[in-house]
Amino acid sequence: MRAGFPINIQTLKISDGPRKTVYYPQVIGVEKQSLARLINQAIVDQTQQLIDTQVANMPAIVEEMIGLYELKNNQRQVLSLSLSNYTYHHQAAHGLTIIKALTFDLKKERLCQLKDLFKPGSAYIEKLSHLINDQIKQREIPLLGEFEGVRPDQDFYIADKTLVIYFQLYDLAPYVFGFPMFPISVYDLQDMIKEDSPLGRMAASQ
């Protein structure tokens, strides 16, 4: 893997019959084995956590489970991806999907939290909450309750020059609305982005 270039991904799967299959990614061809182990272990752990959460959500038998993934960013030494798990329990009104995202700083060899993208002491929570509140009003998103702002551990992923903050089903809006996702341009956050963070690297012109 050359600096800044995409890393190679292969697809693995866990299967327990035709209606229970979970696909997940694995990085391959990475020179630093410690980095490959970090990424792949985090993916395996999150994939298993999604399975465990879905199985524990209801006492009824799981009739269907489908796990998928999407690569959101694989450039500039930033790997960002999402893992989704749809599960239908016996006699449930409908299935439930959970999406969790992982963002890796390949340069620093770490799994990133939201706070890692911003300068220490910056009011990024307030800024993100303000921008999302504006989008809620502009897009006329029906809320289940008052929007209380972004949490420090809020779900997110990076897609090119965009930070996408998202909420799980029922967290913000009714089930029929799906997953509320809020794309925010790096240029709206430029004064508080940590320059040598994944988001800072995406915001750079080169």
BANURO-808642 format. One record per atom (N, C-alpha, C): residue number from 0; residue in three letters; atom name; z, x, y. Coordinates in steps of 0.1 Angstrom, whole numbers. Each point is the difference from the previous one (the first is absolute). Layout:
// BANURO-808642
REC pos code site     Z     X     Y
REC NUM  ALA   CA     Z     X     Y
...
// end
This chain:
// BANURO-808642
REC pos code site     Z     X     Y
REC   0  MET    N     0     9   -12
REC   0  MET   CA     0    -9    12
REC   0  MET    C     0     9    12
REC   1  ARG    N   -10    -1     8
REC   1  ARG   CA    -1     8    13
REC   1  ARG    C     7    -8    11
REC   2  ALA    N     6     7     9
REC   2  ALA   CA     8    -6    11
REC   2  ALA    C    -9   -11     7
REC   3  GLY    N     6   -12     1
REC   3  GLY   CA    -7   -10     8
REC   3  GLY    C   -10    -8    -9
REC   4  PHE    N    -3     4   -12
REC   4  PHE   CA   -10    -7    -8
REC   4  PHE    C     7   -10    -9
REC   5  PRO    N    -7   -10    -5
REC   5  PRO   CA     6   -10    -9
REC   5  PRO    C     4     7   -13
REC   6  ILE    N    10    -6    -6
REC   6  ILE   CA     4     5   -13
REC   6  ILE    C    -5   -10   -10
REC   7  ASN    N    -2     5   -13
REC   7  ASN   CA    -6    -9   -10
REC   7  ASN    C    10    -9    -6
REC   8  ILE    N    -4   -12    -3
REC   8  ILE   CA     8   -10    -6
REC   8  ILE    C    -6    -6   -13
REC   9  GLN    N     8    -1   -10
REC   9  GLN   CA    -5    -8   -12
REC   9  GLN    C     9   -12    -2
REC  10  THR    N    -5    -9    -7
REC  10  THR   CA     7   -13    -3
REC  10  THR    C     6     0   -14
REC  11  LEU    N    13    -3     0
REC  11  LEU   CA     7    -2   -13
REC  11  LEU    C     4   -14    -1
REC  12  LYS    N     4    -4   -12
REC  12  LYS   CA     5   -14    -2
REC  12  LYS    C    11    -2   -10
REC  13  ILE    N     8   -10     3
REC  13  ILE   CA    10    -4   -10
REC  13  ILE    C    -4   -14    -4
REC  14  SER    N    -1    -2   -13
REC  14  SER   CA    -6   -13    -5
REC  14  SER    C     9    -6   -11
REC  15  ASP    N     3   -13     0
REC  15  ASP   CA     7    -7   -10
REC  15  ASP    C    -7   -13    -3
REC  16  GLY    N   -12     2    -5
REC  16  GLY   CA    -8   -12    -3
REC  16  GLY    C   -10    -3    11
REC  17  PRO    N   -10    -9    -2
REC  17  PRO   CA   -11    -2     9
REC  17  PRO    C     4    -5    14
REC  18  ARG    N    12    -7     1
REC  18  ARG   CA     4    -6    12
REC  18  ARG    C    11     8     7
REC  19  LYS    N     3    12    -5
REC  19  LYS   CA    11     8     6
REC  19  LYS    C    -5    14     1
REC  20  THR    N    -6     3    11
REC  20  THR   CA    -6    14     2
REC  20  THR    C     3     5    14
REC  21  VAL    N     6    11     1
REC  21  VAL   CA     3     6    13
REC  21  VAL    C    -8    13     2
REC  22  TYR    N    -8     1    10
REC  22  TYR   CA    -8    12     3
REC  22  TYR    C     7     8    11
REC  23  TYR    N     1    13    -1
REC  23  TYR   CA     6     8    10
REC  23  TYR    C    -7    13     1
REC  24  PRO    N     1     7    12
REC  24  PRO   CA    -7    12     2
REC  24  PRO    C     8    13    -4
REC  25  GLN    N    -8    10    -3
REC  25  GLN   CA     6    13    -3
REC  25  GLN    C    -8    11     7
REC  26  VAL    N     6     9     7
REC  26  VAL   CA    -8    11     7
REC  26  VAL    C    -2    11   -11
REC  27  ILE    N   -12     5     1
REC  27  ILE   CA    -4    11    -9
REC  27  ILE    C    -7    11     8
REC  28  GLY    N     0    12    -6
REC  28  GLY   CA    -7    11     6
REC  28  GLY    C     7     6    12
REC  29  VAL    N    13    -2     2
REC  29  VAL   CA     8     5    11
REC  29  VAL    C     5    14    -4
REC  30  GLU    N    -3    10     8
REC  30  GLU   CA     4    13    -4
REC  30  GLU    C    15     2    -1
REC  31  LYS    N     7    -6    10
REC  31  LYS   CA    15     1     0
REC  31  LYS    C     6   -10   -10
REC  32  GLN    N     5     4   -11
REC  32  GLN   CA     5    -9   -10
REC  32  GLN    C    12    -8     5
REC  33  SER    N     8     7     9
REC  33  SER   CA    12    -7     5
REC  33  SER    C    -4   -12     9
REC  34  LEU    N   -11     1     7
REC  34  LEU   CA    -5   -11     8
REC  34  LEU    C    -6   -11    -9
REC  35  ALA    N    -7     4   -10
REC  35  ALA   CA    -6   -10    -9
REC  35  ALA    C    12    -8    -7
REC  36  ARG    N    10     7    -4
REC  36  ARG   CA    12    -6    -7
REC  36  ARG    C     7   -10    10
REC  37  LEU    N     2     4    12
REC  37  LEU   CA     6    -8    10
REC  37  LEU    C    -8   -13     2
REC  38  ILE    N   -13     1     2
REC  38  ILE   CA    -8   -12     2
REC  38  ILE    C     0    -9   -12
REC  39  ASN    N    -3     6   -11
REC  39  ASN   CA    -1    -9   -12
REC  39  ASN    C    13    -6    -5
REC  40  GLN    N    11     7     2
REC  40  GLN   CA    13    -5    -4
REC  40  GLN    C     4   -12     9
REC  41  ALA    N    -3     1    13
REC  41  ALA   CA     2   -10    10
REC  41  ALA    C    -8   -13    -4
REC  42  ILE    N   -12     2    -3
REC  42  ILE   CA    -9   -11    -4
REC  42  ILE    C     5    -7   -13
REC  43  VAL    N     4     8   -10
REC  43  VAL   CA     5    -6   -12
REC  43  VAL    C    13    -7     2
REC  44  ASP    N     9     6     8
REC  44  ASP   CA    12    -7     3
REC  44  ASP    C    -2   -13     7
REC  45  GLN    N    -9     0    10
REC  45  GLN   CA    -2   -13     8
REC  45  GLN    C    -7   -10    -9
REC  46  THR    N    -9     4    -8
REC  46  THR   CA    -7    -9    -9
REC  46  THR    C    10    -7   -10
REC  47  GLN    N     9     9    -5
REC  47  GLN   CA    10    -6   -10
REC  47  GLN    C    10    -9     8
REC  48  GLN    N     3     4    12
REC  48  GLN   CA     9    -9     8
REC  48  GLN    C    -6   -13     3
REC  49  LEU    N   -12    -1     2
REC  49  LEU   CA    -7   -13     2
REC  49  LEU    C     0    -8   -12
REC  50  ILE    N    -2     6   -12
REC  50  ILE   CA     0    -7   -13
REC  50  ILE    C    14    -5    -2
REC  51  ASP    N    10     8     2
REC  51  ASP   CA    14    -4    -3
REC  51  ASP    C     4   -11    10
REC  52  THR    N    -4     1    12
REC  52  THR   CA     4   -11    10
REC  52  THR    C    -6   -13    -4
REC  53  GLN    N   -13     0    -4
REC  53  GLN   CA    -7   -12    -3
REC  53  GLN    C     6    -6   -13
REC  54  VAL    N     4     8   -10
REC  54  VAL   CA     5    -6   -12
REC  54  VAL    C    14    -6     3
REC  55  ALA    N     8     7     9
REC  55  ALA   CA    13    -5     3
REC  55  ALA    C     1   -12     9
REC  56  ASN    N   -12    -3     7
REC  56  ASN   CA     0   -10    10
REC  56  ASN    C     3   -14    -5
REC  57  MET    N    -4    -2   -13
REC  57  MET   CA     3   -13    -6
REC  57  MET    C     3     2   -15
REC  58  PRO    N     9    -9    -5
REC  58  PRO   CA     3     1   -14
REC  58  PRO    C   -11    -4   -10
REC  59  ALA    N   -10    -7     5
REC  59  ALA   CA   -11    -5    -8
REC  59  ALA    C    -9    11    -5
REC  60  ILE    N    -7    -2   -11
REC  60  ILE   CA    -9    10    -6
REC  60  ILE    C   -12     3     9
REC  61  VAL    N    -3    13     1
REC  61  VAL   CA   -12     4     8
REC  61  VAL    C   -12    -3    -8
REC  62  GLU    N    -9    -9     6
REC  62  GLU   CA   -12    -3    -7
REC  62  GLU    C   -12     8     4
REC  63  GLU    N     1     5    13
REC  63  GLU   CA   -12     8     5
REC  63  GLU    C     6    10    10
REC  64  MET    N    -5    13    -1
REC  64  MET   CA     3    10     9
REC  64  MET    C   -12     9     3
REC  65  ILE    N    -3     1    12
REC  65  ILE   CA   -12     9     4
REC  65  ILE    C     5    10    11
REC  66  GLY    N    -2    12    -3
REC  66  GLY   CA     4    10    10
REC  66  GLY    C   -13     8     5
REC  67  LEU    N    -1     1    13
REC  67  LEU   CA   -12     7     5
REC  67  LEU    C     4    10    11
REC  68  TYR    N    -9     8     4
REC  68  TYR   CA     3     9    12
REC  68  TYR    C   -12     1     9
REC  69  GLU    N     3     4    12
REC  69  GLU   CA   -11     3    10
REC  69  GLU    C     3    13     7
REC  70  LEU    N   -10     8     1
REC  70  LEU   CA     2    12     9
REC  70  LEU    C    -3    -4    14
REC  71  LYS    N     9     3     9
REC  71  LYS   CA    -1    -4    14
REC  71  LYS    C    -4    12     8
REC  72  ASN    N     4    12    -3
REC  72  ASN   CA    -4    12     7
REC  72  ASN    C     1    12    -9
REC  73  ASN    N   -10     9     0
REC  73  ASN   CA    -1    11    -9
REC  73  ASN    C    -7    11     8
REC  74  GLN    N     5     4    11
REC  74  GLN   CA    -6    11     9
REC  74  GLN    C    10     6     9
REC  75  ARG    N    -3    12     5
REC  75  ARG   CA     9     7    10
REC  75  ARG    C    14     2    -6
REC  76  GLN    N     0     3   -13
REC  76  GLN   CA    13     2    -7
REC  76  GLN    C    10   -11     1
REC  77  VAL    N    -6   -12     0
REC  77  VAL   CA     8   -13     0
REC  77  VAL    C    -5    -9   -11
REC  78  LEU    N     8    -3    -9
REC  78  LEU   CA    -3    -9   -11
REC  78  LEU    C     8   -13     2
REC  79  SER    N    -6   -11     2
REC  79  SER   CA     7   -13     1
REC  79  SER    C    -6   -10    -9
REC  80  LEU    N     8    -7    -7
REC  80  LEU   CA    -5    -9   -10
REC  80  LEU    C     9   -12    -2
REC  81  SER    N    -5   -11    -5
REC  81  SER   CA     8   -11    -3
REC  81  SER    C     0    -4   -15
REC  82  LEU    N    11    -5    -5
REC  82  LEU   CA     1    -4   -14
REC  82  LEU    C     4   -15     1
REC  83  SER    N    -8    -8    -7
REC  83  SER   CA     3   -15     0
REC  83  SER    C     3    -4   -15
REC  84  ASN    N     9   -10    -1
REC  84  ASN   CA     3    -6   -13
REC  84  ASN    C     1   -15     2
REC  85  TYR    N   -10    -7    -8
REC  85  TYR   CA     0   -14     0
REC  85  TYR    C     6    -4   -14
REC  86  THR    N    10    -9     0
REC  86  THR   CA     6    -5   -12
REC  86  THR    C     2   -15     0
REC  87  TYR    N    -4    -6   -11
REC  87  TYR   CA     2   -14    -2
REC  87  TYR    C    10    -3   -11
REC  88  HIS    N    11    -7     3
REC  88  HIS   CA    10    -3   -10
REC  88  HIS    C    -3   -14    -6
REC  89  HIS    N     4    -3   -12
REC  89  HIS   CA    -2   -12    -7
REC  89  HIS    C     5   -12     8
REC  90  GLN    N    -9   -10     2
REC  90  GLN   CA     3   -12     7
REC  90  GLN    C     4     2    15
REC  91  ALA    N    -3    11     6
REC  91  ALA   CA     2     2    14
REC  91  ALA    C   -10    -8     8
REC  92  ALA    N     4    -3    12
REC  92  ALA   CA   -10    -7     9
REC  92  ALA    C   -12     8     3
REC  93  HIS    N     2    13     2
REC  93  HIS   CA   -11     9     2
REC  93  HIS    C     5    15    -3
REC  94  GLY    N    -9     9    -1
REC  94  GLY   CA     3    14    -2
REC  94  GLY    C     5     6    13
REC  95  LEU    N     6    12    -1
REC  95  LEU   CA     5     7    12
REC  95  LEU    C    -5    14     0
REC  96  THR    N    -5     4    11
REC  96  THR   CA    -5    14     2
REC  96  THR    C     9     8     9
REC  97  ILE    N     3    12    -3
REC  97  ILE   CA     7    10     8
REC  97  ILE    C    -9    12     2
REC  98  ILE    N     0     4    13
REC  98  ILE   CA    -8    12     3
REC  98  ILE    C    10    11     6
REC  99  LYS    N    -1    12    -6
REC  99  LYS   CA     8    11     6
REC  99  LYS    C   -10    11     3
REC 100  ALA    N     2     7    11
REC 100  ALA   CA    -9    11     4
REC 100  ALA    C     8    13     0
REC 101  LEU    N    -8    11    -3
REC 101  LEU   CA     6    14     0
REC 101  LEU    C    -9     8     9
REC 102  THR    N     6     8     9
REC 102  THR   CA    -8     9     8
REC 102  THR    C     6    14    -1
REC 103  PHE    N    -9     9    -4
REC 103  PHE   CA     4    14    -3
REC 103  PHE    C    -6    10    11
REC 104  ASP    N     9     8     5
REC 104  ASP   CA    -4    11     8
REC 104  ASP    C    -3    12    -9
REC 105  LEU    N   -13     3    -3
REC 105  LEU   CA    -3    10    -9
REC 105  LEU    C     3    14     5
REC 106  LYS    N    -1     1    13
REC 106  LYS   CA     3    13     6
REC 106  LYS    C    15     4    -2
REC 107  LYS    N     8    -9     2
REC 107  LYS   CA    15     2    -1
REC 107  LYS    C     5    -3   -14
REC 108  GLU    N    -8    -5    -8
REC 108  GLU   CA     3    -4   -14
REC 108  GLU    C    12   -10     0
REC 109  ARG    N    -1   -11     6
REC 109  ARG   CA    10   -10     1
REC 109  ARG    C    -5   -14     0
REC 110  LEU    N     8    -9    -5
REC 110  LEU   CA    -3   -14     1
REC 110  LEU    C     7    -5    13
REC 111  CYS    N    -8    -7     9
REC 111  CYS   CA     4    -3    13
REC 111  CYS    C     6   -14     1
REC 112  GLN    N    10     0     9
REC 112  GLN   CA     6   -13     4
REC 112  GLN    C    -6    -2    14
REC 113  LEU    N     2   -12     5
REC 113  LEU   CA    -5    -4    13
REC 113  LEU    C     5     9    11
REC 114  LYS    N    13     4     0
REC 114  LYS   CA     6     8    10
REC 114  LYS    C    -7    14     1
REC 115  ASP    N    -6     5   -11
REC 115  ASP   CA    -5    13    -1
REC 115  ASP    C   -13     1     8
REC 116  LEU    N    -6   -11     5
REC 116  LEU   CA   -12     0     7
REC 116  LEU    C     2     2    15
REC 117  PHE    N    13    -2     5
REC 117  PHE   CA     3     0    14
REC 117  PHE    C     9    10     5
REC 118  LYS    N     0     3    12
REC 118  LYS   CA     9    10     6
REC 118  LYS    C    14    -4    -1
REC 119  PRO    N     9     9    -3
REC 119  PRO   CA    14    -4     0
REC 119  PRO    C     5    -6    13
REC 120  GLY    N     7   -10    -1
REC 120  GLY   CA     6    -7    12
REC 120  GLY    C   -10    -9     7
REC 121  SER    N   -12    -1    -4
REC 121  SER   CA   -10    -9     6
REC 121  SER    C     3   -14    -4
REC 122  ALA    N    -3   -10     9
REC 122  ALA   CA     3   -14    -3
REC 122  ALA    C   -12    -6    -7
REC 123  TYR    N    -3     6   -12
REC 123  TYR   CA   -12    -5    -7
REC 123  TYR    C     2   -14    -6
REC 124  ILE    N    13    -3    -4
REC 124  ILE   CA     3   -13    -6
REC 124  ILE    C    -3   -11    10
REC 125  GLU    N     5     2    12
REC 125  GLU   CA    -2   -10    11
REC 125  GLU    C   -15    -1     4
REC 126  LYS    N    -7    11     0
REC 126  LYS   CA   -14     0     4
REC 126  LYS    C    -8    -8   -11
REC 127  LEU    N     2     4   -13
REC 127  LEU   CA    -7    -7   -10
REC 127  LEU    C     3   -15     0
REC 128  SER    N    13    -3     2
REC 128  SER   CA     4   -14     0
REC 128  SER    C    -7    -8    11
REC 129  HIS    N    -1     6    12
REC 129  HIS   CA    -7    -6    11
REC 129  HIS    C   -14    -2    -3
REC 130  LEU    N    -7    10    -5
REC 130  LEU   CA   -14    -2    -3
REC 130  LEU    C    -3   -10   -11
REC 131  ILE    N     9    -1   -10
REC 131  ILE   CA    -2   -10   -11
REC 131  ILE    C     3   -14     6
REC 132  ASN    N    10    -1     8
REC 132  ASN   CA     3   -13     6
REC 132  ASN    C   -12    -5     8
REC 133  ASP    N    -6     9     7
REC 133  ASP   CA   -13    -4     8
REC 133  ASP    C   -10    -5   -10
REC 134  GLN    N    -2     7   -11
REC 134  GLN   CA   -10    -4   -10
REC 134  GLN    C     3   -14    -6
REC 135  ILE    N    13    -2    -3
REC 135  ILE   CA     4   -13    -5
REC 135  ILE    C    -4   -11     9
REC 136  LYS    N     2     2    13
REC 136  LYS   CA    -3   -11    10
REC 136  LYS    C   -16    -1     1
REC 137  GLN    N    -7    11     1
REC 137  GLN   CA   -14     0     1
REC 137  GLN    C    -7    -7   -12
REC 138  ARG    N     5     4   -12
REC 138  ARG   CA    -6    -5   -12
REC 138  ARG    C     6   -14    -5
REC 139  GLU    N    10    -5     8
REC 139  GLU   CA     6   -12    -3
REC 139  GLU    C     5    -1   -14
REC 140  ILE    N     7    10    -4
REC 140  ILE   CA     6     1   -14
REC 140  ILE    C    12    -9    -1
REC 141  PRO    N     0    -9   -10
REC 141  PRO   CA    11   -10    -1
REC 141  PRO    C    12     8    -7
REC 142  LEU    N    11     0     7
REC 142  LEU   CA    12     7    -5
REC 142  LEU    C    10    -9    -7
REC 143  LEU    N     7     5   -10
REC 143  LEU   CA    10    -7    -7
REC 143  LEU    C    13     0     9
REC 144  GLY    N     1     9     8
REC 144  GLY   CA    12     1     9
REC 144  GLY    C    -4     9    12
REC 145  GLU    N    10     3     8
REC 145  GLU   CA    -2     9    11
REC 145  GLU    C    -4    14    -4
REC 146  PHE    N    -9     6     6
REC 146  PHE   CA    -4    14    -3
REC 146  PHE    C    11    10     5
REC 147  GLU    N     7     7    -9
REC 147  GLU   CA    11     8     3
REC 147  GLU    C    -3    15     2
REC 148  GLY    N   -13     3     0
REC 148  GLY   CA    -4    13     2
REC 148  GLY    C    -3     8   -13
REC 149  VAL    N    -4    12     2
REC 149  VAL   CA    -3     9   -11
REC 149  VAL    C    12     7    -5
REC 150  ARG    N     2     1   -13
REC 150  ARG   CA    11     7    -6
REC 150  ARG    C    -3    15    -1
REC 151  PRO    N    10     9     1
REC 151  PRO   CA    -2    14    -2
REC 151  PRO    C    -7     4   -13
REC 152  ASP    N     2    -8   -11
REC 152  ASP   CA    -7     2   -13
REC 152  ASP    C   -12    -9    -2
REC 153  GLN    N    -6    -5    11
REC 153  GLN   CA   -11    -9    -1
REC 153  GLN    C   -11     5    -8
REC 154  ASP    N    -7    -9    -8
REC 154  ASP   CA   -12     4    -7
REC 154  ASP    C   -11     4     9
REC 155  PHE    N    -8    10    -3
REC 155  PHE   CA   -11     5     8
REC 155  PHE    C   -10     8    -8
REC 156  TYR    N   -12     2     5
REC 156  TYR   CA    -9    10    -5
REC 156  TYR    C    -9     4    11
REC 157  ILE    N    -6    11    -2
REC 157  ILE   CA    -9     6    10
REC 157  ILE    C   -15    -2    -5
REC 158  ALA    N    -8    -4     9
REC 158  ALA   CA   -15    -2    -3
REC 158  ALA    C    -8     6    11
REC 159  ASP    N    -4    12    -1
REC 159  ASP   CA    -8     7    10
REC 159  ASP    C     9     1    13
REC 160  LYS    N    -4    -5    11
REC 160  LYS   CA     7     1    12
REC 160  LYS    C     9   -12     3
REC 161  THR    N     4    -6   -10
REC 161  THR   CA     8   -13     1
REC 161  THR    C    12     1    -9
REC 162  LEU    N    12    -4     6
REC 162  LEU   CA    12    -2    -7
REC 162  LEU    C     1   -15    -3
REC 163  VAL    N     1    -4   -13
REC 163  VAL   CA     1   -14    -4
REC 163  VAL    C    14    -3    -4
REC 164  ILE    N     7    -8     7
REC 164  ILE   CA    13    -5    -3
REC 164  ILE    C    -2   -14    -7
REC 165  TYR    N     7    -2   -11
REC 165  TYR   CA    -2   -13    -7
REC 165  TYR    C    13    -5    -6
REC 166  PHE    N     0   -13    -3
REC 166  PHE   CA    12    -7    -5
REC 166  PHE    C    -4    -6   -13
REC 167  GLN    N    11    -1    -9
REC 167  GLN   CA    -2    -7   -13
REC 167  GLN    C    -2   -15     2
REC 168  LEU    N    -4    -6   -11
REC 168  LEU   CA    -1   -15     0
REC 168  LEU    C    14    -6     3
REC 169  TYR    N     0   -10     8
REC 169  TYR   CA    12    -7     4
REC 169  TYR    C     9     8    10
REC 170  ASP    N    -3    12     3
REC 170  ASP   CA     9     8     9
REC 170  ASP    C    -2    -5    14
REC 171  LEU    N   -12    -4     3
REC 171  LEU   CA    -3    -4    14
REC 171  LEU    C    -7   -13     2
REC 172  ALA    N    -9    -3   -10
REC 172  ALA   CA    -9   -12     1
REC 172  ALA    C     0    -7   -13
REC 173  PRO    N    -4   -13     0
REC 173  PRO   CA    -1    -7   -13
REC 173  PRO    C    -9     6   -10
REC 174  TYR    N     2    -3   -13
REC 174  TYR   CA    -7     6   -11
REC 174  TYR    C   -16    -1     2
REC 175  VAL    N    -4   -12     5
REC 175  VAL   CA   -14    -2     1
REC 175  VAL    C    -7     9    10
REC 176  PHE    N     8     6     9
REC 176  PHE   CA    -6     9    10
REC 176  PHE    C    -3    14    -6
REC 177  GLY    N     6     3   -12
REC 177  GLY   CA    -2    13    -6
REC 177  GLY    C     9    11     6
REC 178  PHE    N    -5    12     0
REC 178  PHE   CA     7    11     5
REC 178  PHE    C    -3     2    15
REC 179  PRO    N    10    -1     8
REC 179  PRO   CA    -3     2    15
REC 179  PRO    C    -1    16     2
REC 180  MET    N   -12     4     4
REC 180  MET   CA    -3    14     2
REC 180  MET    C    -4     2    15
REC 181  PHE    N     6    10     6
REC 181  PHE   CA    -2     3    14
REC 181  PHE    C    -5    14     2
REC 182  PRO    N   -13     1     3
REC 182  PRO   CA    -6    13     3
REC 182  PRO    C     3     4    14
REC 183  ILE    N     5    13     1
REC 183  ILE   CA     3     5    13
REC 183  ILE    C    -7    13     2
REC 184  SER    N    -8     1    11
REC 184  SER   CA    -7    13     2
REC 184  SER    C     9    11     4
REC 185  VAL    N    -3    12    -5
REC 185  VAL   CA     8    12     3
REC 185  VAL    C     0     2    15
REC 186  TYR    N   -10    -4     7
REC 186  TYR   CA    -1     2    15
REC 186  TYR    C    10    -9     7
REC 187  ASP    N     5   -11    -6
REC 187  ASP   CA    11    -8     6
REC 187  ASP    C    13     6    -2
REC 188  LEU    N     1    11    -8
REC 188  LEU   CA    13     6    -3
REC 188  LEU    C     0    15     3
REC 189  GLN    N   -10     4     7
REC 189  GLN   CA    -2    15     1
REC 189  GLN    C    11     7     7
REC 190  ASP    N     7    -6     9
REC 190  ASP   CA    11     7     7
REC 190  ASP    C    12     2    -9
REC 191  MET    N     1    -6   -11
REC 191  MET   CA    12     1    -8
REC 191  MET    C    -3     6   -14
REC 192  ILE    N   -13     1    -4
REC 192  ILE   CA    -3     6   -13
REC 192  ILE    C     4    14    -1
REC 193  LYS    N     6     4   -11
REC 193  LYS   CA     3    14    -3
REC 193  LYS    C   -14     7    -3
REC 194  GLU    N    -3    11     8
REC 194  GLU   CA   -13     6    -1
REC 194  GLU    C    -4     5   -14
REC 195  ASP    N    10     6    -7
REC 195  ASP   CA    -3     6   -13
REC 195  ASP    C     4   -10   -11
REC 196  SER    N    -1   -12     2
REC 196  SER   CA     3   -10   -10
REC 196  SER    C   -14    -6    -5
REC 197  PRO    N     0    -7   -11
REC 197  PRO   CA   -12    -6    -5
REC 197  PRO    C    -7    -9    11
REC 198  LEU    N     7    -7     8
REC 198  LEU   CA    -6    -8    10
REC 198  LEU    C    -5     8    12
REC 199  GLY    N     7    11     3
REC 199  GLY   CA    -4     9    10
REC 199  GLY    C   -13     7    -4
REC 200  ARG    N    -1     3   -13
REC 200  ARG   CA   -13     7    -4
REC 200  ARG    C   -11   -10     0
REC 201  MET    N     2   -12    -2
REC 201  MET   CA   -11   -10     0
REC 201  MET    C    -4    -3    15
REC 202  ALA    N    10     2     9
REC 202  ALA   CA    -3    -3    14
REC 202  ALA    C    -8    12     7
REC 203  ALA    N     1    12    -6
REC 203  ALA   CA    -7    11     5
REC 203  ALA    C   -15    -1     0
REC 204  SER    N    -6     5    10
REC 204  SER   CA   -15    -2     1
REC 204  SER    C    -7     9   -10
REC 205  GLN    N     5    11    -5
REC 205  GLN   CA    -6     8   -10
REC 205  GLN    C     7    -1   -13
// end
